[in-house]
Amino acid sequence: MSFLFRLSLIFLVGLSLLTPGLALAWPANPDLLAGQARTGSTQALEELTELAEDGDAVAQYNLALLLLDDQGPQPYRERGVEWLRKAAEGGHIGAQYRLGQIYEPTDPSRAAAWYRVAADQGHLAAQVQLAKMYWEGRGVRHDYEAVLRLLRSAAGAGLPEAQYRVGWMLEWGLGTDREIEEAVLFYGQAAESGHQLARQRLEALADAVAEEP
């Protein structure tokens, strides 16, 4: 603990003792408040709303999830999307991905844009979902190279499904030249995590090699 930090703490504690009614406020935890609000705590919901209105992106995200409850009325859901957008614009990666999910059925272009923002920050599910949209040409132009680039990123973070799909694209030369040896490496990584389709492809490739003259 630095000298300046200790000095500041002493000053604040002394001020709280000298000033009636002034106390050091413990920082609010938006995640904790959201959990309490889900159990019916009105006070927690009020505190969470205050944090959200003050610009706390985590609070905005949590408040949005509460309002987006499937059992809630439509006006609440619309308000939830507004808070989700605020959180996403404030840099909350989970909110960015969730916005993509909300927009995908009706506005795939906007969904892809939010998936891209989250994907660029390393959100694995966003990378995979955006790769799927590039594969299908939905909301974005069809682009195997973009698919492979996104899946490689997710595979590098250890996602077995992405590892399998990279292997499959390398095996068949989609978005790249055929690279059987590298495909085997990715299939192997996925298979080690229990991915059954990856194991099947490894077995098929091994059989094909064994049958070669």
Number of C-alpha atoms within 10 A of each C-alpha: 5 6 8 9 10 11 11 11 13 12 12 15 14 12 14 14 13 10 9 8 7 12 13 11 6 6 6 12 13 24 15 12 21 23 15 16 20 12 9 11 13 12 12 19 20 13 18 27 21 14 19 22 14 11 14 18 25 24 27 30 31 26 27 26 19 19 22 21 13 11 9 11 11 13 10 17 19 14 15 22 21 16 25 29 21 22 27 24 14 17 16 19 25 17 28 28 26 22 23 26 17 14 16 19 9 9 13 18 17 17 26 27 19 26 28 22 19 26 25 15 12 16 20 22 16 28 28 24 22 28 27 18 24 22 18 15 13 17 17 17 13 16 16 20 16 18 25 23 15 27 28 21 21 24 24 13 14 15 19 23 20 27 27 28 23 27 31 22 22 22 21 14 15 16 15 13 11 15 15 17 12 14 26 22 16 26 29 21 21 26 21 13 13 12 17 14 16 27 19 13 20 20 12 12 16 12 11 10 10 9 8 6 4
